[in-house]
Amino acid sequence: MRSGRWSFRYECPVDDLRQIATLRKKAILESANVHEDRPTDGFAGLVGAWFNWQEELPETDERKR
């Protein structure tokens, strides 16, 4: 973002071309929801993005709440 901070970041094995393509597409779509270092829908957009992220995490992921 303009501030130099990450608005989101994804990780996958460097040799997993299918996952790289999937995450690239996801990043492009999500970048449309961020403007001037803030979600376009304000706090509700931030909360919604967090819930969407949580739902996509595998059940065994330690970041899942």
C-alpha positions as CSV (number, residue, x, y, z in Angstrom):
1,M,0.0,0.0,0.0
2,R,1.1,3.6,-0.2
3,S,2.2,3.5,3.4
4,G,4.5,0.6,2.6
5,R,2.6,-1.9,4.7
6,W,1.1,-5.1,3.5
7,S,-2.7,-5.1,3.2
8,F,-2.7,-8.9,2.9
9,R,-0.1,-11.6,2.1
10,Y,-0.4,-15.2,1.0
11,E,2.1,-18.0,1.2
12,C,2.5,-21.2,-0.7
13,P,5.4,-23.4,-2.0
14,V,7.4,-21.6,-4.7
15,D,7.0,-24.6,-7.0
16,D,3.2,-24.9,-6.7
17,L,2.3,-23.1,-9.9
18,R,-1.5,-23.8,-9.5
19,Q,-1.5,-22.4,-6.0
20,I,0.5,-19.4,-7.1
21,A,-2.0,-18.6,-9.9
22,T,-4.9,-19.0,-7.5
23,L,-3.3,-16.7,-4.9
24,R,-2.4,-14.2,-7.6
25,K,-6.0,-14.0,-8.7
26,K,-7.2,-13.7,-5.1
27,A,-4.7,-10.9,-4.4
28,I,-5.9,-9.0,-7.5
29,L,-9.5,-9.3,-6.4
30,E,-8.8,-8.3,-2.8
31,S,-6.7,-5.3,-3.9
32,A,-9.8,-3.8,-5.4
33,N,-11.3,-3.7,-1.9
34,V,-8.6,-1.5,-0.4
35,H,-8.2,2.2,-1.0
36,E,-5.8,4.6,0.7
37,D,-4.7,1.9,3.2
38,R,-8.3,1.2,4.4
39,P,-11.0,-1.2,3.3
40,T,-13.4,0.4,0.9
41,D,-16.3,-0.4,3.3
42,G,-14.7,1.0,6.4
43,F,-14.7,-1.0,9.6
44,A,-17.5,-3.2,8.3
45,G,-15.3,-4.1,5.3
46,L,-12.4,-4.9,7.6
47,V,-14.5,-7.2,9.8
48,G,-16.0,-8.9,6.7
49,A,-12.6,-9.4,5.2
50,W,-11.3,-11.0,8.5
51,F,-14.3,-13.4,8.6
52,N,-13.9,-14.3,5.0
53,W,-10.2,-15.0,5.7
54,Q,-11.1,-17.1,8.7
55,E,-13.6,-19.2,6.8
56,E,-11.0,-20.0,4.1
57,L,-8.4,-21.2,6.6
58,P,-8.1,-25.0,7.1
59,E,-9.6,-26.3,10.4
60,T,-6.1,-27.3,11.5
61,D,-4.5,-23.9,10.9
62,E,-3.3,-22.4,14.2
63,R,-4.5,-18.9,13.0
64,K,-8.1,-20.1,12.9
65,R,-10.3,-18.7,15.6
